[in-house]
Amino acid sequence: MAAPLTAGKLRDMTVAELRSQEEQLADQIFRLRFQVAASQVENPARLHLLRKDLARVKTVLREKAIAAETETRA
């Protein structure tokens, strides 16, 4: 299992990379939910970690959107 994404690493990514990461995490969560429902998952706590990572990605995307909006107003 990969190490959790840190906000620092995410802030260094471009918006396109973050969107890609967001899609990948959402897909992993979707697939893992089915495995949990069928009791076929080795580590059910992984779902919790993936959700946290997705929240971090969305937070950084929002920060970047606010920063871009602020720059256009100035």
Phi and psi restraints in degrees (range 20) as a CNS / XPLOR table:
assign (resid 1 and name C) (resid 2 and name N)
       (resid 2 and name CA) (resid 2 and name C) 1.0 -74.1 20.0 2
assign (resid 2 and name N) (resid 2 and name CA)
       (resid 2 and name C) (resid 3 and name N) 1.0 154.9 20.0 2
assign (resid 2 and name C) (resid 3 and name N)
       (resid 3 and name CA) (resid 3 and name C) 1.0 -68.4 20.0 2
assign (resid 3 and name N) (resid 3 and name CA)
       (resid 3 and name C) (resid 4 and name N) 1.0 150.3 20.0 2
assign (resid 3 and name C) (resid 4 and name N)
       (resid 4 and name CA) (resid 4 and name C) 1.0 -62.1 20.0 2
assign (resid 4 and name N) (resid 4 and name CA)
       (resid 4 and name C) (resid 5 and name N) 1.0 145.7 20.0 2
assign (resid 4 and name C) (resid 5 and name N)
       (resid 5 and name CA) (resid 5 and name C) 1.0 -71.3 20.0 2
assign (resid 5 and name N) (resid 5 and name CA)
       (resid 5 and name C) (resid 6 and name N) 1.0 136.8 20.0 2
assign (resid 5 and name C) (resid 6 and name N)
       (resid 6 and name CA) (resid 6 and name C) 1.0 -100.5 20.0 2
assign (resid 6 and name N) (resid 6 and name CA)
       (resid 6 and name C) (resid 7 and name N) 1.0 154.3 20.0 2
assign (resid 6 and name C) (resid 7 and name N)
       (resid 7 and name CA) (resid 7 and name C) 1.0 -61.7 20.0 2
assign (resid 7 and name N) (resid 7 and name CA)
       (resid 7 and name C) (resid 8 and name N) 1.0 -34.9 20.0 2
assign (resid 7 and name C) (resid 8 and name N)
       (resid 8 and name CA) (resid 8 and name C) 1.0 -62.2 20.0 2
assign (resid 8 and name N) (resid 8 and name CA)
       (resid 8 and name C) (resid 9 and name N) 1.0 -45.0 20.0 2
assign (resid 8 and name C) (resid 9 and name N)
       (resid 9 and name CA) (resid 9 and name C) 1.0 -64.5 20.0 2
assign (resid 9 and name N) (resid 9 and name CA)
       (resid 9 and name C) (resid 10 and name N) 1.0 -40.4 20.0 2
assign (resid 9 and name C) (resid 10 and name N)
       (resid 10 and name CA) (resid 10 and name C) 1.0 -66.8 20.0 2
assign (resid 10 and name N) (resid 10 and name CA)
       (resid 10 and name C) (resid 11 and name N) 1.0 -37.2 20.0 2
assign (resid 10 and name C) (resid 11 and name N)
       (resid 11 and name CA) (resid 11 and name C) 1.0 -67.2 20.0 2
assign (resid 11 and name N) (resid 11 and name CA)
       (resid 11 and name C) (resid 12 and name N) 1.0 -22.7 20.0 2
assign (resid 11 and name C) (resid 12 and name N)
       (resid 12 and name CA) (resid 12 and name C) 1.0 -80.5 20.0 2
assign (resid 12 and name N) (resid 12 and name CA)
       (resid 12 and name C) (resid 13 and name N) 1.0 -13.0 20.0 2
assign (resid 12 and name C) (resid 13 and name N)
       (resid 13 and name CA) (resid 13 and name C) 1.0 -81.8 20.0 2
assign (resid 13 and name N) (resid 13 and name CA)
       (resid 13 and name C) (resid 14 and name N) 1.0 157.1 20.0 2
assign (resid 13 and name C) (resid 14 and name N)
       (resid 14 and name CA) (resid 14 and name C) 1.0 -80.5 20.0 2
assign (resid 14 and name N) (resid 14 and name CA)
       (resid 14 and name C) (resid 15 and name N) 1.0 168.9 20.0 2
assign (resid 14 and name C) (resid 15 and name N)
       (resid 15 and name CA) (resid 15 and name C) 1.0 -63.7 20.0 2
assign (resid 15 and name N) (resid 15 and name CA)
       (resid 15 and name C) (resid 16 and name N) 1.0 -39.3 20.0 2
assign (resid 15 and name C) (resid 16 and name N)
       (resid 16 and name CA) (resid 16 and name C) 1.0 -63.5 20.0 2
assign (resid 16 and name N) (resid 16 and name CA)
       (resid 16 and name C) (resid 17 and name N) 1.0 -41.9 20.0 2
assign (resid 16 and name C) (resid 17 and name N)
       (resid 17 and name CA) (resid 17 and name C) 1.0 -64.7 20.0 2
assign (resid 17 and name N) (resid 17 and name CA)
       (resid 17 and name C) (resid 18 and name N) 1.0 -39.0 20.0 2
assign (resid 17 and name C) (resid 18 and name N)
       (resid 18 and name CA) (resid 18 and name C) 1.0 -66.1 20.0 2
assign (resid 18 and name N) (resid 18 and name CA)
       (resid 18 and name C) (resid 19 and name N) 1.0 -41.2 20.0 2
assign (resid 18 and name C) (resid 19 and name N)
       (resid 19 and name CA) (resid 19 and name C) 1.0 -62.5 20.0 2
assign (resid 19 and name N) (resid 19 and name CA)
       (resid 19 and name C) (resid 20 and name N) 1.0 -41.4 20.0 2
assign (resid 19 and name C) (resid 20 and name N)
       (resid 20 and name CA) (resid 20 and name C) 1.0 -63.0 20.0 2
assign (resid 20 and name N) (resid 20 and name CA)
       (resid 20 and name C) (resid 21 and name N) 1.0 -44.2 20.0 2
assign (resid 20 and name C) (resid 21 and name N)
       (resid 21 and name CA) (resid 21 and name C) 1.0 -62.4 20.0 2
assign (resid 21 and name N) (resid 21 and name CA)
       (resid 21 and name C) (resid 22 and name N) 1.0 -39.8 20.0 2
assign (resid 21 and name C) (resid 22 and name N)
       (resid 22 and name CA) (resid 22 and name C) 1.0 -61.6 20.0 2
assign (resid 22 and name N) (resid 22 and name CA)
       (resid 22 and name C) (resid 23 and name N) 1.0 -44.4 20.0 2
assign (resid 22 and name C) (resid 23 and name N)
       (resid 23 and name CA) (resid 23 and name C) 1.0 -64.0 20.0 2
assign (resid 23 and name N) (resid 23 and name CA)
       (resid 23 and name C) (resid 24 and name N) 1.0 -42.6 20.0 2
assign (resid 23 and name C) (resid 24 and name N)
       (resid 24 and name CA) (resid 24 and name C) 1.0 -62.8 20.0 2
assign (resid 24 and name N) (resid 24 and name CA)
       (resid 24 and name C) (resid 25 and name N) 1.0 -44.8 20.0 2
assign (resid 24 and name C) (resid 25 and name N)
       (resid 25 and name CA) (resid 25 and name C) 1.0 -65.5 20.0 2
assign (resid 25 and name N) (resid 25 and name CA)
       (resid 25 and name C) (resid 26 and name N) 1.0 -41.8 20.0 2
assign (resid 25 and name C) (resid 26 and name N)
       (resid 26 and name CA) (resid 26 and name C) 1.0 -62.2 20.0 2
assign (resid 26 and name N) (resid 26 and name CA)
       (resid 26 and name C) (resid 27 and name N) 1.0 -40.4 20.0 2
assign (resid 26 and name C) (resid 27 and name N)
       (resid 27 and name CA) (resid 27 and name C) 1.0 -65.8 20.0 2
assign (resid 27 and name N) (resid 27 and name CA)
       (resid 27 and name C) (resid 28 and name N) 1.0 -42.5 20.0 2
assign (resid 27 and name C) (resid 28 and name N)
       (resid 28 and name CA) (resid 28 and name C) 1.0 -62.4 20.0 2
assign (resid 28 and name N) (resid 28 and name CA)
       (resid 28 and name C) (resid 29 and name N) 1.0 -41.9 20.0 2
assign (resid 28 and name C) (resid 29 and name N)
       (resid 29 and name CA) (resid 29 and name C) 1.0 -63.0 20.0 2
assign (resid 29 and name N) (resid 29 and name CA)
       (resid 29 and name C) (resid 30 and name N) 1.0 -43.5 20.0 2
assign (resid 29 and name C) (resid 30 and name N)
       (resid 30 and name CA) (resid 30 and name C) 1.0 -58.4 20.0 2
assign (resid 30 and name N) (resid 30 and name CA)
       (resid 30 and name C) (resid 31 and name N) 1.0 -47.9 20.0 2
assign (resid 30 and name C) (resid 31 and name N)
       (resid 31 and name CA) (resid 31 and name C) 1.0 -67.8 20.0 2
assign (resid 31 and name N) (resid 31 and name CA)
       (resid 31 and name C) (resid 32 and name N) 1.0 -39.5 20.0 2
assign (resid 31 and name C) (resid 32 and name N)
       (resid 32 and name CA) (resid 32 and name C) 1.0 -68.2 20.0 2
assign (resid 32 and name N) (resid 32 and name CA)
       (resid 32 and name C) (resid 33 and name N) 1.0 -33.1 20.0 2
assign (resid 32 and name C) (resid 33 and name N)
       (resid 33 and name CA) (resid 33 and name C) 1.0 -61.8 20.0 2
assign (resid 33 and name N) (resid 33 and name CA)
       (resid 33 and name C) (resid 34 and name N) 1.0 -38.4 20.0 2
assign (resid 33 and name C) (resid 34 and name N)
       (resid 34 and name CA) (resid 34 and name C) 1.0 -67.3 20.0 2
assign (resid 34 and name N) (resid 34 and name CA)
       (resid 34 and name C) (resid 35 and name N) 1.0 -39.2 20.0 2
assign (resid 34 and name C) (resid 35 and name N)
       (resid 35 and name CA) (resid 35 and name C) 1.0 -65.3 20.0 2
assign (resid 35 and name N) (resid 35 and name CA)
       (resid 35 and name C) (resid 36 and name N) 1.0 -39.4 20.0 2
assign (resid 35 and name C) (resid 36 and name N)
       (resid 36 and name CA) (resid 36 and name C) 1.0 -64.5 20.0 2
assign (resid 36 and name N) (resid 36 and name CA)
       (resid 36 and name C) (resid 37 and name N) 1.0 -42.4 20.0 2
assign (resid 36 and name C) (resid 37 and name N)
       (resid 37 and name CA) (resid 37 and name C) 1.0 -63.6 20.0 2
assign (resid 37 and name N) (resid 37 and name CA)
       (resid 37 and name C) (resid 38 and name N) 1.0 -33.5 20.0 2
assign (resid 37 and name C) (resid 38 and name N)
       (resid 38 and name CA) (resid 38 and name C) 1.0 -92.0 20.0 2
assign (resid 38 and name N) (resid 38 and name CA)
       (resid 38 and name C) (resid 39 and name N) 1.0 6.0 20.0 2
assign (resid 38 and name C) (resid 39 and name N)
       (resid 39 and name CA) (resid 39 and name C) 1.0 55.5 20.0 2
assign (resid 39 and name N) (resid 39 and name CA)
       (resid 39 and name C) (resid 40 and name N) 1.0 40.3 20.0 2
assign (resid 39 and name C) (resid 40 and name N)
       (resid 40 and name CA) (resid 40 and name C) 1.0 -111.4 20.0 2
assign (resid 40 and name N) (resid 40 and name CA)
       (resid 40 and name C) (resid 41 and name N) 1.0 8.1 20.0 2
assign (resid 40 and name C) (resid 41 and name N)
       (resid 41 and name CA) (resid 41 and name C) 1.0 -96.0 20.0 2
assign (resid 41 and name N) (resid 41 and name CA)
       (resid 41 and name C) (resid 42 and name N) 1.0 139.9 20.0 2
assign (resid 41 and name C) (resid 42 and name N)
       (resid 42 and name CA) (resid 42 and name C) 1.0 -76.2 20.0 2
assign (resid 42 and name N) (resid 42 and name CA)
       (resid 42 and name C) (resid 43 and name N) 1.0 -38.5 20.0 2
assign (resid 42 and name C) (resid 43 and name N)
       (resid 43 and name CA) (resid 43 and name C) 1.0 -130.4 20.0 2
assign (resid 43 and name N) (resid 43 and name CA)
       (resid 43 and name C) (resid 44 and name N) 1.0 91.6 20.0 2
assign (resid 43 and name C) (resid 44 and name N)
       (resid 44 and name CA) (resid 44 and name C) 1.0 -64.1 20.0 2
assign (resid 44 and name N) (resid 44 and name CA)
       (resid 44 and name C) (resid 45 and name N) 1.0 -21.4 20.0 2
assign (resid 44 and name C) (resid 45 and name N)
       (resid 45 and name CA) (resid 45 and name C) 1.0 -69.6 20.0 2
assign (resid 45 and name N) (resid 45 and name CA)
       (resid 45 and name C) (resid 46 and name N) 1.0 -16.2 20.0 2
assign (resid 45 and name C) (resid 46 and name N)
       (resid 46 and name CA) (resid 46 and name C) 1.0 -61.7 20.0 2
assign (resid 46 and name N) (resid 46 and name CA)
       (resid 46 and name C) (resid 47 and name N) 1.0 -33.1 20.0 2
assign (resid 46 and name C) (resid 47 and name N)
       (resid 47 and name CA) (resid 47 and name C) 1.0 -58.8 20.0 2
assign (resid 47 and name N) (resid 47 and name CA)
       (resid 47 and name C) (resid 48 and name N) 1.0 -43.1 20.0 2
assign (resid 47 and name C) (resid 48 and name N)
       (resid 48 and name CA) (resid 48 and name C) 1.0 -61.7 20.0 2
assign (resid 48 and name N) (resid 48 and name CA)
       (resid 48 and name C) (resid 49 and name N) 1.0 -43.9 20.0 2
assign (resid 48 and name C) (resid 49 and name N)
       (resid 49 and name CA) (resid 49 and name C) 1.0 -65.6 20.0 2
assign (resid 49 and name N) (resid 49 and name CA)
       (resid 49 and name C) (resid 50 and name N) 1.0 -40.0 20.0 2
assign (resid 49 and name C) (resid 50 and name N)
       (resid 50 and name CA) (resid 50 and name C) 1.0 -65.2 20.0 2
assign (resid 50 and name N) (resid 50 and name CA)
       (resid 50 and name C) (resid 51 and name N) 1.0 -38.9 20.0 2
assign (resid 50 and name C) (resid 51 and name N)
       (resid 51 and name CA) (resid 51 and name C) 1.0 -63.6 20.0 2
assign (resid 51 and name N) (resid 51 and name CA)
       (resid 51 and name C) (resid 52 and name N) 1.0 -39.6 20.0 2
assign (resid 51 and name C) (resid 52 and name N)
       (resid 52 and name CA) (resid 52 and name C) 1.0 -63.6 20.0 2
assign (resid 52 and name N) (resid 52 and name CA)
       (resid 52 and name C) (resid 53 and name N) 1.0 -43.3 20.0 2
assign (resid 52 and name C) (resid 53 and name N)
       (resid 53 and name CA) (resid 53 and name C) 1.0 -61.8 20.0 2
assign (resid 53 and name N) (resid 53 and name CA)
       (resid 53 and name C) (resid 54 and name N) 1.0 -42.7 20.0 2
assign (resid 53 and name C) (resid 54 and name N)
       (resid 54 and name CA) (resid 54 and name C) 1.0 -62.7 20.0 2
assign (resid 54 and name N) (resid 54 and name CA)
       (resid 54 and name C) (resid 55 and name N) 1.0 -40.2 20.0 2
assign (resid 54 and name C) (resid 55 and name N)
       (resid 55 and name CA) (resid 55 and name C) 1.0 -62.9 20.0 2
assign (resid 55 and name N) (resid 55 and name CA)
       (resid 55 and name C) (resid 56 and name N) 1.0 -39.9 20.0 2
assign (resid 55 and name C) (resid 56 and name N)
       (resid 56 and name CA) (resid 56 and name C) 1.0 -63.3 20.0 2
assign (resid 56 and name N) (resid 56 and name CA)
       (resid 56 and name C) (resid 57 and name N) 1.0 -43.5 20.0 2
assign (resid 56 and name C) (resid 57 and name N)
       (resid 57 and name CA) (resid 57 and name C) 1.0 -61.2 20.0 2
assign (resid 57 and name N) (resid 57 and name CA)
       (resid 57 and name C) (resid 58 and name N) 1.0 -46.2 20.0 2
assign (resid 57 and name C) (resid 58 and name N)
       (resid 58 and name CA) (resid 58 and name C) 1.0 -64.4 20.0 2
assign (resid 58 and name N) (resid 58 and name CA)
       (resid 58 and name C) (resid 59 and name N) 1.0 -36.5 20.0 2
assign (resid 58 and name C) (resid 59 and name N)
       (resid 59 and name CA) (resid 59 and name C) 1.0 -64.2 20.0 2
assign (resid 59 and name N) (resid 59 and name CA)
       (resid 59 and name C) (resid 60 and name N) 1.0 -45.5 20.0 2
assign (resid 59 and name C) (resid 60 and name N)
       (resid 60 and name CA) (resid 60 and name C) 1.0 -66.8 20.0 2
assign (resid 60 and name N) (resid 60 and name CA)
       (resid 60 and name C) (resid 61 and name N) 1.0 -38.1 20.0 2
assign (resid 60 and name C) (resid 61 and name N)
       (resid 61 and name CA) (resid 61 and name C) 1.0 -60.9 20.0 2
assign (resid 61 and name N) (resid 61 and name CA)
       (resid 61 and name C) (resid 62 and name N) 1.0 -41.6 20.0 2
assign (resid 61 and name C) (resid 62 and name N)
       (resid 62 and name CA) (resid 62 and name C) 1.0 -66.3 20.0 2
assign (resid 62 and name N) (resid 62 and name CA)
       (resid 62 and name C) (resid 63 and name N) 1.0 -40.7 20.0 2
assign (resid 62 and name C) (resid 63 and name N)
       (resid 63 and name CA) (resid 63 and name C) 1.0 -59.3 20.0 2
assign (resid 63 and name N) (resid 63 and name CA)
       (resid 63 and name C) (resid 64 and name N) 1.0 -43.4 20.0 2
assign (resid 63 and name C) (resid 64 and name N)
       (resid 64 and name CA) (resid 64 and name C) 1.0 -67.0 20.0 2
assign (resid 64 and name N) (resid 64 and name CA)
       (resid 64 and name C) (resid 65 and name N) 1.0 -37.0 20.0 2
assign (resid 64 and name C) (resid 65 and name N)
       (resid 65 and name CA) (resid 65 and name C) 1.0 -66.0 20.0 2
assign (resid 65 and name N) (resid 65 and name CA)
       (resid 65 and name C) (resid 66 and name N) 1.0 -42.5 20.0 2
assign (resid 65 and name C) (resid 66 and name N)
       (resid 66 and name CA) (resid 66 and name C) 1.0 -64.6 20.0 2
assign (resid 66 and name N) (resid 66 and name CA)
       (resid 66 and name C) (resid 67 and name N) 1.0 -41.5 20.0 2
assign (resid 66 and name C) (resid 67 and name N)
       (resid 67 and name CA) (resid 67 and name C) 1.0 -63.4 20.0 2
assign (resid 67 and name N) (resid 67 and name CA)
       (resid 67 and name C) (resid 68 and name N) 1.0 -41.1 20.0 2
assign (resid 67 and name C) (resid 68 and name N)
       (resid 68 and name CA) (resid 68 and name C) 1.0 -66.8 20.0 2
assign (resid 68 and name N) (resid 68 and name CA)
       (resid 68 and name C) (resid 69 and name N) 1.0 -38.8 20.0 2
assign (resid 68 and name C) (resid 69 and name N)
       (resid 69 and name CA) (resid 69 and name C) 1.0 -66.1 20.0 2
assign (resid 69 and name N) (resid 69 and name CA)
       (resid 69 and name C) (resid 70 and name N) 1.0 -39.2 20.0 2
assign (resid 69 and name C) (resid 70 and name N)
       (resid 70 and name CA) (resid 70 and name C) 1.0 -65.5 20.0 2
assign (resid 70 and name N) (resid 70 and name CA)
       (resid 70 and name C) (resid 71 and name N) 1.0 -39.5 20.0 2
assign (resid 70 and name C) (resid 71 and name N)
       (resid 71 and name CA) (resid 71 and name C) 1.0 -64.9 20.0 2
assign (resid 71 and name N) (resid 71 and name CA)
       (resid 71 and name C) (resid 72 and name N) 1.0 -36.6 20.0 2
assign (resid 71 and name C) (resid 72 and name N)
       (resid 72 and name CA) (resid 72 and name C) 1.0 -71.9 20.0 2
assign (resid 72 and name N) (resid 72 and name CA)
       (resid 72 and name C) (resid 73 and name N) 1.0 -28.7 20.0 2
assign (resid 72 and name C) (resid 73 and name N)
       (resid 73 and name CA) (resid 73 and name C) 1.0 -77.1 20.0 2
assign (resid 73 and name N) (resid 73 and name CA)
       (resid 73 and name C) (resid 74 and name N) 1.0 -29.6 20.0 2
